[in-house]
Amino acid sequence: MKPMKSEDYQETQNSLVMLAMAIVTIDLEEMINAIDLAETVGPFADPSLWIAGNKKMEQVKNLAKAALIFKNEAKKQMTEAKDGLVR
């Protein structure tokens, strides 16, 4: 594995910080709760729509769960950072 160039490292770091700053503003918990409700009610309320959209909804839910882990870590790092995240 070759070492990362300084400018690539800086660009990656900047992108990561921007992602962290953006993700902490997204209410992922509410979205996951909404999907949980849709999974519970959907098959009864509109079986055809639920069957058609269930797979994509499950993919979005899995992505939201993964993003929530990142969000929680980003919040932790932002709280612990004395002078803000490195930019």
Steps between C-alpha positions, in 0.01 A plus 500: 500500500644834402478797735228756448612830351475798732246679281286183475513462877394862551216467248377180664521655846306806385231281341470292815460807720236642265311169510517499878372856523214420262394169650456634852216717368299208358229343717586139423327368810168645382551355153571154641191529719290602197625200304429271797145632507463456124624142531238434767203676340590483130404139432151569635447855373613445141634149435581563133698816572677335792603200288623731224703726730603277789842398365608858428362615834703230675812616314438859610443385857829308500680804361339722765611260775858507370486879473372520858813325623713755312280785628545392862877477460513836321306662786738342752808625315353849457426515872849382593679730256624807685555719196249337266573221260816529295437663166 
